[in-house]
Amino acid sequence: MKRLLPALALVLMLVRPSVAQQQQEFFETRIRPLLAQQCFSCHTDEKMGGLRLDSKESVLKGGTRGPAVVPGEPDKSLLLDAVRQTGELKMPKGGQHLTDTQIQDLTTWIKDGAYWPELIAKTPAAEREFFESRIRPLLAQQCFVCHTNSKMGGLRLDSRDDILKGGKSGPAIVPG
């Protein structure tokens, strides 16, 4: 019995996702989609109110009124004041109000430290190597028959520029 408990504890530690994994999953499934759907139309490149909500740095910096999010302190986070619509600032403007569940998700996210995954910058050489070794062979096998010289749907997939340009239906991929 003395050996069984430590072994069981070890197994549980190995199969249970880490806190960082849980935070990343919560962010990617609950927070990023919410921000994209409700906030990005006004708070990315346009920076309404001087505020961008599409990067960790921008969220922490905030806009003309101050930081949008104070990690660990939901009650000091202007983003929550705005979406709760209890104060002067009411967001989203002209859109659907956030549901109680969405507001609770934002509250939980901020209370737990406002996890935002770090971007890993890739060098152009690394990106080119990845494309040539992993992506191009897949495209050659599955897509080149229709999407090179014949350009079905106006789409060529044999060069990066053509992939980004897209076809009749728009871009084949969007970087980011």
C-alpha positions as CSV (number, residue, x, y, z in Angstrom):
1,M,0.0,0.0,0.0
2,K,2.9,2.4,0.8
3,R,4.2,2.0,-2.8
4,L,0.8,2.1,-4.4
5,L,-0.1,5.7,-3.3
6,P,3.1,7.3,-4.7
7,A,2.7,5.3,-7.9
8,L,-0.9,6.4,-8.2
9,A,0.1,10.0,-7.5
10,L,2.7,9.9,-10.2
11,V,0.3,8.4,-12.8
12,L,-2.2,11.2,-12.0
13,M,0.4,13.9,-12.4
14,L,1.4,12.4,-15.8
15,V,-2.1,12.2,-17.2
16,R,-3.5,15.4,-15.8
17,P,-2.9,18.5,-18.0
18,S,-0.6,21.1,-16.5
19,V,-1.9,24.4,-15.4
20,A,-0.2,26.1,-18.4
21,Q,-1.9,23.6,-20.8
22,Q,-5.3,24.2,-19.1
23,Q,-4.8,28.0,-19.3
24,Q,-3.8,27.8,-23.0
25,E,-6.8,25.6,-23.8
26,F,-9.2,28.0,-22.0
27,F,-7.7,31.0,-23.8
28,E,-7.8,29.4,-27.2
29,T,-11.3,27.9,-26.9
30,R,-13.1,30.6,-24.8
31,I,-11.2,33.9,-24.7
32,R,-9.5,34.4,-28.1
33,P,-12.7,33.5,-30.0
34,L,-14.7,35.8,-27.8
35,L,-12.3,38.7,-28.4
36,A,-12.2,38.0,-32.1
37,Q,-16.0,37.9,-32.4
38,Q,-16.9,40.8,-30.2
39,C,-13.9,43.1,-30.1
40,F,-11.5,42.8,-33.0
41,S,-13.7,44.7,-35.5
42,C,-13.0,47.9,-33.5
43,H,-9.9,47.1,-31.4
44,T,-7.2,45.9,-33.7
45,D,-5.7,48.0,-36.4
46,E,-8.2,50.8,-35.9
47,K,-7.5,51.1,-32.2
48,M,-10.8,52.8,-31.2
49,G,-10.2,54.6,-27.9
50,G,-6.5,54.0,-28.5
51,L,-7.1,50.3,-27.5
52,R,-6.0,47.2,-29.3
53,L,-7.2,43.8,-28.0
54,D,-5.2,41.5,-30.3
55,S,-2.0,41.0,-28.3
56,K,-1.0,40.5,-24.7
57,E,1.1,43.7,-24.8
58,S,-1.8,45.8,-26.1
59,V,-4.3,44.4,-23.6
60,L,-2.0,45.1,-20.7
61,K,-1.1,48.6,-22.0
62,G,-4.7,49.5,-22.6
63,G,-6.1,52.6,-24.3
64,T,-6.8,56.2,-23.5
65,R,-8.5,55.2,-20.2
66,G,-5.8,52.9,-19.0
67,P,-5.0,49.2,-18.9
68,A,-7.8,47.0,-20.3
69,V,-6.8,44.1,-18.1
70,V,-5.0,43.9,-14.8
71,P,-3.9,40.2,-14.4
72,G,-5.2,38.7,-11.2
73,E,-7.5,41.7,-10.5
74,P,-10.8,41.5,-12.4
75,D,-12.3,44.4,-10.4
76,K,-9.5,46.7,-11.7
77,S,-9.8,45.6,-15.3
78,L,-11.6,48.1,-17.5
79,L,-12.5,45.5,-20.0
80,L,-14.8,43.9,-17.5
81,D,-16.3,47.2,-16.6
82,A,-17.1,47.8,-20.2
83,V,-18.6,44.4,-21.0
84,R,-20.6,44.3,-17.8
85,Q,-22.1,47.6,-18.9
86,T,-22.6,48.9,-15.4
87,G,-20.5,52.0,-15.7
88,E,-20.0,54.8,-18.1
89,L,-18.3,52.7,-20.8
90,K,-20.5,50.1,-22.4
91,M,-19.1,47.5,-24.9
92,P,-19.5,46.1,-27.4
93,K,-21.1,49.2,-29.0
94,G,-23.9,48.4,-31.4
95,G,-23.4,44.7,-31.1
96,Q,-24.8,41.9,-29.0
97,H,-24.2,42.2,-25.3
98,L,-22.0,39.5,-23.9
99,T,-23.8,36.6,-22.2
100,D,-23.3,36.0,-18.5
101,T,-21.2,33.0,-19.4
102,Q,-18.9,35.0,-21.6
103,I,-18.5,37.7,-18.9
104,Q,-17.7,34.9,-16.3
105,D,-15.1,33.4,-18.7
106,L,-13.4,36.8,-19.0
107,T,-13.5,37.2,-15.2
108,T,-12.0,33.8,-14.7
109,W,-9.3,34.4,-17.3
110,I,-8.3,37.7,-15.7
111,K,-8.5,36.3,-12.1
112,D,-6.2,33.4,-13.2
113,G,-3.6,35.8,-14.5
114,A,-4.9,36.6,-18.1
115,Y,-2.8,34.0,-19.8
116,W,-1.9,34.8,-23.3
117,P,0.4,32.5,-25.3
118,E,3.8,33.9,-26.3
119,L,4.4,34.3,-30.0
120,I,7.4,32.4,-31.3
121,A,9.1,34.4,-34.0
122,K,10.4,32.3,-36.9
123,T,13.1,33.4,-39.1
124,P,12.3,33.5,-42.9
125,A,14.8,30.7,-43.4
126,A,13.1,28.5,-40.8
127,E,9.7,29.3,-42.4
128,R,11.0,28.5,-45.9
129,E,12.5,25.2,-44.6
130,F,9.3,24.2,-42.9
131,F,7.3,25.0,-46.1
132,E,9.7,23.2,-48.4
133,S,10.1,20.1,-46.2
134,R,6.5,19.7,-44.7
135,I,4.0,21.7,-46.7
136,R,5.1,21.6,-50.3
137,P,5.2,17.7,-50.4
138,L,1.7,17.5,-49.1
139,L,0.4,20.1,-51.6
140,A,2.3,18.3,-54.4
141,Q,0.7,15.0,-53.5
142,Q,-2.9,16.3,-52.9
143,C,-3.4,19.6,-54.7
144,F,-1.0,20.3,-57.6
145,V,-3.0,18.2,-60.1
146,C,-5.7,20.9,-60.1
147,H,-4.0,23.9,-58.6
148,T,-0.9,24.7,-60.6
149,N,-1.0,25.5,-64.3
150,S,-4.7,24.7,-64.6
151,K,-5.6,27.0,-61.7
152,M,-9.0,25.5,-60.9
153,G,-11.1,28.1,-59.1
154,G,-8.4,30.6,-60.0
155,L,-6.1,29.1,-57.4
156,R,-2.5,28.1,-57.7
157,L,-0.8,26.4,-54.8
158,D,2.7,26.0,-56.1
159,S,4.2,29.2,-54.7
160,R,3.8,31.2,-51.4
161,D,2.7,34.3,-53.2
162,D,0.0,32.5,-55.1
163,I,-1.2,30.8,-52.0
164,L,-1.5,34.1,-50.2
165,K,-3.1,35.7,-53.3
166,G,-5.7,33.0,-53.3
167,G,-8.3,32.3,-56.0
168,K,-11.9,33.2,-56.8
169,S,-13.0,32.4,-53.2
170,G,-10.3,34.6,-51.6
171,P,-7.0,33.7,-49.9
172,A,-6.1,30.0,-49.5
173,I,-4.5,30.8,-46.2
174,V,-4.2,33.9,-44.0
175,P,-0.9,34.2,-42.1
176,G,-0.9,34.4,-38.4
